Amino acid sequence: MTSDPISPRTRQLTMRATRAGYHLVHAPSPPYDWVLLDAEHGEPIFRAPNLDQIEHWLVS
């Protein structure tokens, strides 16, 4: 059995994003940014190189 590769912080921010109407995804290709997508249309809303910036954007 393998351990879950998603960290507790990533889970928390994913849930926070979902409650705010977004999907949080990690880009599969360089520069591997974190991206908030509009949950309804899938349009990129905000992109950041790290979760700290995503978290800051979500609480702003």
N, C-alpha and C positions, 0 to 999 in steps of 0.2 A: 504494500500500500504506500502511495506517495503522499507527501504533505501538500496542503493547499498552498499554491504559490502566491495567492493574494494576501497582502498584509492587512492587519486589522485597520490601519489608517486608510488604506485604499478602499476597503469595504465601507468605512464610515463616510468617506467623501463621496463614494458612489451613491450611497443612500441619501446623503444630503442633496446631491445633484438631482436625483430622481424626485425627491420631494419638491424641489424647486422647478421641475419641469424640463430637466436636461438628462442626457445620457453622458456619462464620463467614459471616454475611451482612450487607450494608449495607442498612438500611431504605430503601425507595424513597420514603417520604414523611416530612414533618417529624415529629420532630426529626432524622431521618437518622442515628439511632444505629447503632452496630455491635451485632450481636446474635449470641450463641452459642446455637445450637439443639442439642437432643439429637439425635444422628444417627439413632437408632432411631425415635423418635416425632415428631420435629420440634417438640417443645415448647421454648419459650424458657427458657434457663437463666440467662443473664446478659446485660445490656444496658449499653452505655457510649457516651458521646459521642465517644470517641476510641480509637485503637488502643493508646495507652499503657496505658489502663485494662484493655483486653482482654488485653494481654500480661501485665500484672501479675496478673490473675486466673488466667491459664493457668499461670503459674509458681508460684502460691501453693499 
